[in-house]
Structure formats: C-alpha cells, structure tokens
Amino acid sequence: MIVPDYPYVSDFLKASVSALGIDVLDTAPARALLAGADVRFASRDELADRIARGEAVYTNSENSLEAVLDAAGDSALARRIELCKDKAAFREALAGLYPDFRFRRVPLEELESLDVTALPKPFVIKPARGFFSLGVHPVFADEEWPGVVKAIREETRTINQDYPEAVVDRAMFLAEEALQGEEYAIDAYFRADGQAVILNVYHHVFPSADDVSDRLYYTSETIIREKLPRFREAVQAIGKTLDFRDFCMHLEVREDASGNVVPIEANPLRFAGWCVADLSWFAWGFNPYEYYFRGMEPDWDAILKERGNMIYSMCIGDVPPGVDRNAIESVDYDGFADLFHSVLELRRIDHTAYPVFAFAFAATPESEMDELKKVLSADFSHYLRMK
C-alpha cells in the first residue's frame, strides 16, 4: 500500500500506482494528489492489517509517516521508522559498526551553553529529526558557534511553517563529527529475509565544503559500476544490525578516500524525496516502485550495457534565500532548462508553497560534467520575474 502526501506526487508515480494496482490509504491529501487516477482507496484498518502481514508499504513524503505510525501501532515497522527518524537513536544503534565515530545529543535549550571546544572540528549540528537539509549547519571553528545558534533559533521559528513538527523536531539536535569524503544517496529495500536490494546510487555534489544544499544529484554507469559492490555491502551490514525487513529507505552516506562508507542518515519507507526516485526510470529504464512492490532486483550488467555512458542528473531550482516568494510574478522555465544539455523532464513547482520553483531531470555526456556542475553556483534569481 502507498500513503501519499504533500509536497509532491509526480505523474510518473501516479501512473505507477494505477498501473501496478497499488492500494492507496484514503486521506484528504491522497485524494487531492491522485485526483483523476484509477486507484483503489483503502482504510486505516486495512493499512494496519497489511502492516501486520508484513506487506510492502511506501510513502513518497515524510509527511506520510504520522499516518503510517498511527496504523502500525507497536509493530516492528513502527520501531524501524522511529529508529530512522531519530538521527541520534540511529547513530546509537549503529555505534558497534562505527566505534570511532563521535556524536552527542543536544537539547534545543542547551545549545547556547554547549561547550563546543570539546567537539571535533569540523562538526555538524542538525535536528534529530529533519528533512531537506533544514536546520543543518557545519561548524569549523569555536568562534562560529554563537552565530550558528542564532541562525538555528531563527530557522526553527520558520521551518515549521512549511513542514510539520513530526518532520522537523525542534526539541532535540545532534552534534556529530563532519564526515569526510564524497556524499552519495542510495535507494534500497530489504526483502523479508533481510536481503538488501539497491535500486539507485546518486552522487550528491556541493559547490563548497561548508555548503549543505540539495541542489544537484546525479548517477551514471561509472558510479554504479564503481560504487555498487561496496555500497551493497554497507547497506547489508546496516540492515542486519538494525534488523530491517520488508522495508525501504533512502540512505545518505559518505565515502572517504580509503573507501570507508559511513551513513549520514536513513529516510524510512521511501526512496529519494519529492519523487526524485523517478530518476531510476529516466536513467536506467526500470520502475523503482514496481521493483519494490514486486520484490524485483535490477540486472545491472544488462542495464548498463544498454544505457550508454551518460550522466543522469536531477537539479532543484531553489528560490534564493531572501527572495519574497509571494512577490514572484513568473519564472523563466525555458531559461532554466537551457542550463542543461538535454532535459528529460522539467517539473514546475508552486514556489508560493515551497522554496522551490522546479525540478529538472537531465542527461549529459560525461565529457560535459564540468558544464553540469556550473549549476551548483548559478544564481537562479535570474529566472525569477518579480512583481
């Protein structure tokens, strides 16, 4: 069963739910987001029964988790969700796998008094529960801390205007050492026997070391061939330690120069948010939702032989900080699309509701990787026409 919610359901996900005959939890958001789709709506009690039987459940959004937890009760699924959503508990549960990794819980009211001189530099401070890089700050020196605390105080007053407190918990933060190396994201699920299946690997690139934005992700034949064996091993070890079964997740990791893979966080019961998981279809030609619900595994050797040596990316058209979203009269979507070699799909987003105006899925020859990375520092305000 799927439990859809805001902020976004893509046409591809909507069509997949209909074509695969996946039941949908009957909620007001689900009926609005899947309006016109040929789907069967199911009750909360039906969802509870499916969970009790260990059937596959999927959420496209963090906002859906409250409804799932309400139906899940005191089940293994509920415990797995809570373990992922509490980043501090997640760290604690995996401490045996990563004994040298340093972290600590910090209540919101203790941020000002925290002795940061005792913490390794750089470190990252972030909500114990969070989404979309909200409230996340790297700290490189002790003297930066007062400014970071001030920024967190301001952000926690505004974050919950866009996202529920269940998504961004203002009460607890996690201070942890900053992982070194390249960041990747992994869409994976675990079968009933605990076997891990990886459906995609994305390289998350940043314009600088102190940037935590989500602007650009990409995948390629090179990434899959080079990273899949090591990442599968890491995902399997995490799943075994946490007893993940009949469960899917979007896992963020860092890989250092020695090839060590350490998780950043796990987002439960979904793949990449805002339906960015659809990139598996654009890049590799298979439907990730079908593979999850039907227990299928990609034949990567066959897939990579057919898809060519291209980079498949997703770029978020984010509204620059400080721009009054309600004062935007129009968006130059054509100009934004011109940033990319070949746009596979451009999704227009309501910028008055969220600080995003578009998601662009694109294909780029590997020889033009430097051109693609220019979007990391591009000023997207050029594409906004103000009133």
Phi, psi and omega per residue, in radians:
M1 nan 2.619 3.091
I2 -2.005 2.530 3.133
V3 -2.134 1.506 -3.076
P4 -1.405 2.639 3.112
D5 -2.758 3.006 3.074
Y6 -1.175 2.708 0.392
P7 -1.581 -0.283 -2.944
Y8 -2.785 2.366 2.955
V9 -2.181 2.127 -3.116
S10 -1.343 2.777 3.046
D11 -1.054 -0.590 -3.137
F12 -1.157 -0.772 3.102
L13 -1.140 -0.735 3.123
K14 -1.031 -0.816 3.133
A15 -1.140 -0.622 3.138
S16 -1.146 -0.772 3.126
V17 -1.029 -0.745 3.132
S18 -1.182 -0.856 -3.070
A19 -1.156 -0.611 -3.104
L20 -1.514 -0.127 3.138
G21 1.184 0.622 -3.134
I22 -1.430 2.190 3.095
D23 -1.186 2.645 -3.063
V24 -2.129 2.296 3.076
L25 -1.091 2.295 -3.057
D26 -1.398 1.753 3.065
T27 -2.351 2.862 3.102
A28 -1.072 -0.798 3.089
P29 -1.055 -0.694 -3.122
A30 -1.101 -0.743 -3.139
R31 -1.173 -0.602 3.121
A32 -1.268 -0.780 -3.059
L33 -1.295 -0.476 -3.132
L34 -1.882 0.389 3.135
A35 -0.980 2.275 3.123
G36 1.560 -0.208 3.138
A37 -1.463 2.567 3.126
D38 -1.503 1.518 -3.102
V39 -2.323 2.799 3.078
R40 -1.812 2.193 3.097
F41 -1.589 2.389 -3.083
A42 -2.116 2.740 -3.066
S43 -1.464 2.958 3.062
R44 -1.053 -0.704 -3.140
D45 -1.110 -0.637 3.082
E46 -1.132 -0.720 3.094
L47 -1.068 -0.754 3.120
A48 -1.045 -0.724 3.117
D49 -1.127 -0.720 3.136
R50 -1.106 -0.735 3.132
I51 -1.097 -0.769 -3.140
A52 -1.069 -0.536 3.141
R53 -1.515 -0.031 3.123
G54 1.351 0.384 3.138
E55 -1.339 2.763 -3.093
A56 -1.168 2.358 3.065
V57 -2.219 2.463 3.139
Y58 -2.375 2.460 3.016
T59 -2.194 2.383 3.108
N60 -1.486 -0.169 -2.966
S61 -2.542 2.589 3.024
E62 -1.030 -0.521 -3.101
N63 -1.094 -0.347 -3.104
S64 -1.372 -0.319 -2.963
L65 -1.116 -0.565 -3.138
E66 -1.076 -0.730 3.122
A67 -1.165 -0.665 3.111
V68 -1.153 -0.800 -3.141
L69 -1.096 -0.615 3.096
D70 -1.070 -0.674 -3.138
A71 -1.460 -0.442 -3.028
A72 -1.349 -0.433 3.137
G73 1.016 -2.466 3.139
D74 -1.648 1.104 -3.072
S75 -1.896 2.936 3.070
A76 -1.084 -0.638 3.130
L77 -1.085 -0.776 3.137
A78 -1.057 -0.726 -3.140
R79 -1.148 -0.652 3.131
R80 -1.185 -0.709 3.102
I81 -1.079 -0.860 -3.095
E82 -1.110 -0.615 3.124
L83 -1.112 -0.679 3.113
C84 -1.274 -0.723 -3.049
K85 -1.231 -0.510 3.076
D86 -1.596 1.736 -3.048
K87 -1.080 -0.547 3.107
A88 -1.211 -0.772 3.098
A89 -1.105 -0.649 3.097
F90 -1.057 -0.795 3.109
R91 -1.078 -0.775 -3.105
E92 -1.103 -0.699 -3.114
A93 -1.187 -0.492 -3.105
L94 -1.748 0.160 -3.069
A95 -1.035 -0.561 3.132
G96 -1.165 -0.535 3.102
L97 -1.371 -0.504 -3.070
Y98 -2.269 1.199 -3.014
P99 -1.162 -0.360 -3.102
D100 -1.606 -0.073 -3.083
F101 -1.426 2.253 -3.053
R102 -1.836 2.382 -3.122
F103 -2.804 2.899 3.042
R104 -2.787 2.622 3.030
R105 -1.357 2.514 3.097
V106 -2.437 1.941 3.055
P107 -1.090 2.599 -3.114
L108 -0.930 -0.732 -3.068
E109 -1.240 -0.176 -3.126
E110 -1.823 0.080 -3.106
L111 -1.046 -0.793 -3.099
E112 -1.086 -0.618 -3.056
S113 -1.599 -0.007 -3.107
L114 -1.118 2.279 3.097
D115 -1.475 1.629 -3.068
V116 -1.347 -0.181 3.106
T117 -1.150 -0.380 -3.125
A118 -1.528 -0.093 -3.103
L119 -1.675 2.563 3.111
P120 -1.165 2.594 3.102
K121 -2.019 2.388 -0.095
P122 -1.346 2.763 2.986
F123 -2.304 2.931 -3.125
V124 -2.094 2.361 3.026
I125 -1.950 2.322 -3.096
K126 -2.716 2.764 3.097
P127 -1.075 2.500 3.073
A128 -1.077 -0.497 2.989
R129 -2.148 2.263 -3.092
G130 -2.836 3.065 -3.071
F131 -2.812 2.489 2.976
F132 1.144 0.565 3.134
S133 1.046 0.481 -3.131
L134 -1.393 2.328 3.091
G135 1.217 0.348 -3.108
V136 -1.765 2.253 -3.110
H137 -2.424 2.228 2.965
P138 -1.414 2.543 3.128
V139 -2.219 2.081 -3.065
F140 -1.787 -0.364 -3.102
A141 -2.590 2.655 -3.085
D142 -1.001 -0.675 -3.061
E143 -1.197 -0.214 3.094
E144 -1.362 -0.309 -2.946
W145 -1.061 -0.820 -3.140
P146 -0.981 -0.700 3.114
G147 -1.178 -0.628 3.109
V148 -1.154 -0.766 3.126
V149 -1.061 -0.739 3.109
K150 -1.070 -0.748 3.124
A151 -1.115 -0.715 3.128
I152 -1.101 -0.743 3.123
R153 -1.032 -0.741 -3.140
E154 -1.205 -0.705 -3.101
E155 -1.176 -0.681 -3.109
T156 -1.176 -0.325 3.070
R157 -1.392 -0.388 -3.076
T158 -1.871 -0.487 -3.077
I159 -1.012 -0.764 -3.068
N160 -1.301 -0.043 2.980
Q161 -1.306 -0.487 3.141
D162 -1.757 -0.490 -3.070
Y163 -2.323 2.531 3.129
P164 -1.143 2.778 3.121
E165 -1.109 -0.442 3.081
A166 -1.104 -0.427 3.133
V167 -1.552 -0.804 -3.137
V168 -2.112 1.716 -3.096
D169 -1.397 2.091 -3.072
R170 -1.461 -0.136 -2.966
A171 -1.472 -0.528 -3.007
M172 -2.333 2.424 3.084
F173 -2.120 2.822 3.103
L174 -2.127 2.151 3.026
A175 -1.811 2.140 -3.104
E176 -2.494 2.685 3.140
E177 -1.057 2.507 -3.134
A178 -1.311 2.104 3.131
L179 -1.223 2.377 3.138
Q180 -1.652 2.687 3.104
G181 1.925 -2.953 -3.096
E182 -1.533 2.528 -3.130
E183 -1.736 2.391 3.095
Y184 -2.327 2.741 3.037
A185 -2.161 2.527 -3.028
I186 -2.291 2.217 2.977
D187 -1.649 2.133 -3.057
A188 -2.573 2.788 2.980
Y189 -2.451 2.826 -3.137
F190 -2.047 2.282 3.088
R191 -1.286 3.085 -3.120
A192 -1.071 -0.493 3.125
D193 -1.548 0.087 3.124
G194 1.541 -0.015 3.137
Q195 -1.181 2.270 -3.125
A196 -1.514 2.424 3.072
V197 -2.188 2.152 3.134
I198 -1.728 2.253 -3.095
L199 -1.835 -0.319 3.054
N200 -2.964 2.695 3.047
V201 -2.276 2.214 -3.127
Y202 -2.044 2.388 2.980
H203 -1.550 2.138 3.104
H204 -1.730 1.942 -3.062
V205 -1.880 2.658 -3.064
F206 -2.240 2.676 3.105
P207 -1.342 -0.372 -3.121
S208 -2.752 2.952 -3.075
A209 -1.186 -0.482 -3.098
D210 -1.695 0.219 -3.141
D211 -1.648 2.422 3.118
V212 -2.189 0.384 -3.064
S213 -1.294 2.875 -3.140
D214 -1.904 0.507 -2.929
R215 -1.165 -0.714 -2.987
L216 -2.346 2.244 2.993
Y217 -2.265 2.547 3.058
Y218 -2.621 2.770 3.067
T219 -2.313 2.843 -3.111
S220 -2.857 2.937 3.067
E221 -1.026 -0.732 -3.132
T222 -1.054 -0.777 3.141
I223 -1.085 -0.834 -3.107
I224 -1.091 -0.820 -3.099
R225 -1.136 -0.705 -3.063
E226 -1.425 -0.610 -2.987
K227 -1.754 -0.443 -2.987
L228 -0.990 -0.846 -3.101
P229 -1.034 -0.825 -3.114
R230 -1.199 -0.693 -3.131
F231 -1.209 -0.657 3.099
R232 -1.070 -0.720 3.118
E233 -1.092 -0.742 3.135
A234 -1.160 -0.776 3.133
V235 -1.092 -0.723 3.131
Q236 -1.098 -0.714 3.130
A237 -1.139 -0.713 3.104
I238 -1.117 -0.810 -3.139
G239 -1.078 -0.694 3.127
K240 -1.158 -0.750 -3.133
T241 -1.116 -0.688 -3.076
L242 -1.668 0.009 -3.135
D243 0.983 0.890 3.103
F244 -1.452 2.148 3.098
R245 -2.507 2.584 -3.138
D246 0.832 0.961 -2.915
F247 -2.696 2.424 3.057
C248 -2.116 2.786 -3.118
M249 -2.793 2.791 2.992
H250 -1.926 1.891 -3.034
L251 -1.813 2.295 3.068
E252 -1.848 2.328 -3.090
V253 -2.389 2.864 2.946
R254 -2.102 2.433 3.061
E255 -2.044 2.134 -3.111
D256 -1.521 -3.132 -3.050
A257 -1.124 -0.371 3.131
S258 -1.581 0.004 3.132
G259 1.546 0.117 3.087
N260 -1.280 2.323 -3.092
V261 -1.967 2.083 -3.116
V262 -2.167 2.283 -3.130
P263 -1.230 2.532 2.991
I264 -1.614 -0.910 3.098
E265 -2.879 2.820 3.085
A266 -2.128 2.229 3.105
N267 -1.748 1.988 -2.948
P268 -1.404 2.620 2.996
L269 1.080 0.407 3.057
R270 -2.717 2.934 2.953
F271 -1.764 -2.711 -3.088
A272 -0.953 2.343 -3.043
G273 -1.219 2.954 -3.111
W274 0.984 0.491 -3.135
C275 1.067 0.422 3.006
V276 -1.141 -0.327 3.052
A277 -0.999 -0.366 3.100
D278 -1.074 -0.256 3.124
L279 -1.030 -0.457 3.081
S280 -1.066 -0.625 3.108
W281 -1.229 -0.835 -3.119
F282 -1.118 -0.695 -3.056
A283 -1.453 -0.804 -2.923
W284 -2.018 -0.122 3.025
G285 1.381 0.219 3.038
F286 -2.134 2.734 -3.073
N287 -1.600 1.947 -3.078
P288 -1.112 -0.535 3.135
Y289 -1.224 -0.715 3.075
E290 -1.084 -0.778 -3.101
Y291 -1.101 -0.676 3.125
Y292 -1.185 -0.910 -3.052
F293 -1.217 -0.446 -3.140
R294 -1.813 0.116 3.069
G295 1.138 0.608 -3.093
M296 -1.669 2.741 3.136
E297 -2.214 2.354 -3.141
P298 -1.099 2.435 2.961
D299 -1.574 1.510 -2.971
W300 -1.096 -0.635 3.138
D301 -1.054 -0.796 -3.137
A302 -1.200 -0.712 -3.110
I303 -1.107 -0.821 -3.061
L304 -1.191 -0.491 3.090
K305 -1.165 -0.512 -3.051
E306 -1.589 -0.440 -2.913
R307 -1.571 -0.221 3.087
G308 1.444 3.015 -3.039
N309 -1.690 1.198 -3.111
M310 -2.084 2.787 2.994
I311 -1.753 2.286 3.105
Y312 -1.995 2.105 -2.981
S313 -2.187 2.838 2.973
M314 -2.282 2.180 3.120
C315 -2.083 2.290 3.093
I316 -1.564 2.153 3.021
G317 -1.452 1.534 -3.062
D318 -1.554 2.512 3.067
V319 -1.320 2.180 -3.093
P320 -1.020 2.524 3.093
P321 -0.971 2.476 3.119
G322 1.592 -0.231 3.115
V323 -1.421 2.274 3.080
D324 -1.300 1.857 -3.064
R325 -1.090 -0.558 3.138
N326 -1.301 -0.211 3.134
A327 -1.648 0.017 3.110
I328 -1.372 2.115 -3.129
E329 -1.488 -0.698 -3.135
S330 -2.770 2.924 3.133
V331 -2.158 2.344 3.076
D332 -1.477 1.431 -3.098
Y333 -1.166 -0.592 3.122
D334 -1.129 -0.724 3.112
G335 -1.122 -0.712 3.096
F336 -1.092 -0.751 -3.137
A337 -1.116 -0.505 -3.133
D338 -1.166 -0.191 3.091
L339 -1.203 -0.294 -2.965
F340 -2.003 2.624 3.140
H341 -1.055 -0.905 -3.119
S342 -2.574 1.969 -3.131
V343 -1.454 2.144 3.117
L344 -1.491 -0.631 3.051
E345 -2.840 2.396 3.080
L346 -2.044 2.076 -3.098
R347 -1.836 2.089 3.139
R348 -1.474 2.316 -3.086
I349 -2.043 2.532 3.123
D350 -1.263 1.772 -3.064
H351 -1.258 -0.233 3.076
T352 -1.358 -0.353 3.139
A353 -1.653 -0.591 -3.098
Y354 -2.428 2.722 -3.104
P355 -1.373 0.803 -3.102
V356 -2.483 2.404 3.098
F357 -1.935 -0.255 -3.131
A358 -2.915 2.757 2.912
F359 -2.152 2.226 -3.139
A360 -1.993 2.179 3.006
F361 -1.771 2.247 -3.007
A362 -2.477 2.758 3.025
A363 -2.035 2.372 -3.073
T364 -2.454 2.322 3.033
P365 -1.058 2.523 -3.131
E366 -1.009 -0.506 -3.138
S367 -1.164 -0.271 -3.118
E368 -1.887 0.393 -3.123
M369 -1.013 -0.687 3.136
D370 -1.089 -0.631 3.100
E371 -1.157 -0.726 3.126
L372 -1.082 -0.716 -3.088
K373 -1.183 -0.227 3.096
K374 -1.124 -0.376 3.120
V375 -1.153 -0.367 -3.124
L376 -1.087 -0.605 -3.115
S377 -1.896 0.086 -3.118
A378 -1.172 2.509 3.094
D379 -1.587 1.775 -3.058
F380 -1.295 -0.128 3.088
S381 -1.118 -0.347 3.110
H382 -1.096 -0.382 -3.088
Y383 -1.728 0.123 -3.130
L384 -1.886 2.181 3.066
R385 -1.746 2.064 -3.040
M386 -1.596 2.683 3.135
K387 -1.213 nan nan
